Amino acid sequence: AELLAPKKDFEAIRTLYHRAFREHGTEAARWKSLARDYWRFVKEDADARKAAAREIEQAYERNIETRNADFFDVQSQNSCATLLATYWRAAGDETKAQRLEREIERRSKRSTRDAL
């Protein structure tokens, strides 16, 4: 990605991170690291930000989001969702950011209730 960024080859960067999320993005910590790294390369371009936010959200839905109500799993999932909400907000989609924040709040309440 470091070599592709100066050329502004955002499609190649997207392809690279799509594969990286599939191969390495199944744990919350790794997913967040990949998402932050990916965002660093696209944050200056409006179209690339939207495409990256979509790609990161798809990786979140595929690898991180679960129906598991375990308190610790929910905390990891919410941490990733918070990061994703900031990316949607930066990409100009406040609606998606707010939807994610409502989901975070619902999951937190349910997992806290179930943990007690």
N, C-alpha and C positions, 0 to 999 in steps of 0.2 A: 504494500500500500504506500510505503514511503516513496517508492519509485513512480507510482502512478499519480500521486497527488499533484506534483508540479505540472503534469500534463493535463490535469483536470479531467482525467478519464474516470468519471464517476461510475459508469456502467461496469468497468473492470473492477473497481473497488467494491461495488455492490456484489458482484459475482464472487469475489474473494471472501467477503464477509458472510455471504450466504452459506458458502461451504464451511467456513470456520464455525458458524453457529450450529450447523448440522453435526459437525464432528466433535466440537468441544464445548458447545453451549448448553449442556444438560444440567450443569450445576449452577446455582444462583451466582456464586462468586465469579466463576469463569464467564458466565453470561454477561454480568455487569462489566467486567473488564473488556470483553469484546465490544459491548455496546458503547462504552466510553471511547475506546480506541477508534471505532468506526465513526462516531460522531465528530471526533477531532478532525477527521479528514473531510467531512462534508458540511460542517457548520457554516461556512462562508457562502455557500451557494443555496439559494432558496429552493430550487427544484430538487437538488440533491438531498436537502434536509427532509423534504416530504417523502421522497423515495426511501431514504434511510429510516425514517420513523416507521414507515410501513413495513420494511424488512425487519427491523428490530421488533416490532409488534408481532409479526408472524413468528419469529423465533421465540418470543415470550409465550405466545399461545401454544406453540408446538412443544416447547421444552420446559417451561417453568410453571405455567398456570395449571393448577390441579384443583380437584374438588376436595382434596384432603383437608380436614379441619384441624390437624395437629398444630398446636400453637407455634412451634418452631418453624414448621414448614410454611405456615401462613406469614410469619414475620419475614422469612426469606423472600417469599413471593411478593409481599407488599413492598419490600425494599426495591425489588426489580420494577414493580409497577410504578413506584414513585419516580424512578429514573425515566421510565418510558413516558410518563405524564409530562415531565419537564421537556422531553424531546418533542412531543406533540405540540406543546405550548410554543416552543421555539420555532417550530415549523409553521405556526400560525393557525393551528386547529385547537382552539380553546374548548370546543365541545368534546372532543375525544379526551383531552386532558381532564376535564371535569368528570366525564364518565368513569375514567380510571380511578380518580380520587374517591368517587362514591363507592366503587367496588372495594377499594382499599378499606374504607370505613366500615362497610358491611362485613367484610371478612374478618376484620379486627374484632368487631363486637362479637361475632359468632364464635371465633376461636377463644376469646377471653371467657365468654360465657361457658363454653364447653370445657375449658380447662379447669374451671372452678367446680 
